[in-house]
Amino acid sequence: MEFRRLGVTDLDVSVVCLGTMTWGEQNTEAEAHAQLDRARDLGINFIDAAEVYPIPPKSETFGRTEAYIGNWLKGRPGVRSQIVVATKVVGSSNRAPHVRDGRGRLDAKTMRIALEGSLKRLRTDYIDLYQTHSPDRRTNNFGRLGYVHEPDGDGAAHEETLLALHDFVREGKVRHVGASNETAWGAMRLLQLAALGRGPRIQSIQNPYSLLNRSFEVGLAEPALRETCGLLAYSPLAMGVLSGKYLNGARPPGCRLTLYDRFKRYSTPRAEPAAAAYVELARAHGLDPAQMALAFVCSRPFVTSAIIGSTSLAQLERNVASFTVKLAPEVLSAIDRIHDGNPNPCP
């Protein structure tokens, strides 16, 4: 397993981060624990969760994923210090009206409630990486490329959020902080405030990144590299679309896009022809399509870790094997040609 430094911290994290958003919905607790055990065997030391998981979010399952992780940690004495646990706090712009009655903000009061809840469910005294799940303002994320200025929809200011995070770090309940679903302006603003002594420095940006969504490259890749604040890439397989299993209208039983019609982000009109082109390219070079897609993400210099979700041990093992694949220059060139002809079909 390859390890990379998380920001400017002293933490080295596996280039594969174990995603957990299916646990408690598609996966039972026993299955989650089996995945965690196998992930450790494979060298993974990085786990990403969120208070709102599992997905799709609903009041009946809120926090269940963290509770599964907490029970696993509790049942394995000595393991906690070997694992980098990341989780996220929901703010006002998240689509989770059942969380704190939809009135949550990324301010001190709300974030304190969220943090204490996560610590209790995770059965730990500290969180290694505590992230805002999305900006506390309306901006162009979750499938939007165009920006519409809506300051009336702003929640807590960055200064307010960082002040709350500063208290958590000072108390030893949080080691490091990060941002998720953030824009270039937001990331640089957070880094600027930290440089001015106004709060802890974000060490990572958790945003979507895959062959079907390379929008991170446009505004955020440069800050990620220049500011040593790397990408934690989520949906590197575009929810499985890049494996080819959904091509030609296929909907395999038990798969996420089969079970839940709410996931439209990777089912746009341009998604299928792009996915088909990448699948054909992989097969022409004797590569598994999913492994090519993951290997591409891993090869980007601004990526710290790629977050992979699996619903079975076999899928987990296949995905982890992808990170030993090195793509030939001609494959990378062909990937860029496909991208140039159909850029970012699934932002």
Buried (B, 14 or more C-beta within 10 A) or exposed (E): BEBBBBBEBEBEBBBBBBBBBBBBBBBEBEBBBBBBBBBBEBBBBBBBBBBBBBBBBEEEBBBBBBBBBBBBBEEBEEBBEEBBBBBBBBBBBBEBEBBBEEEBBBBBEBBBBBBEBBBEBBBBEBBBBBBBBBBBBBBEBEEEEEEEEEEEEBBBBBEBBBBBBBBBBEEEBBBBBBBBBBBBEBBBBBBEBBEEEBBBBBBBBBBBBBBBBBBBBEEBBEBBBEBBBBBBBBBBBBBBBBBBBBBEEEEEEEBBBBBEEEBEBBBBEEBBBBBBBBBBBBEEEEBBBBBBBBBBBBBBEBBBBBBBBBBBBEBBBBBBBBBEBEBEEEBEEBBEEBBEEBBBBBB
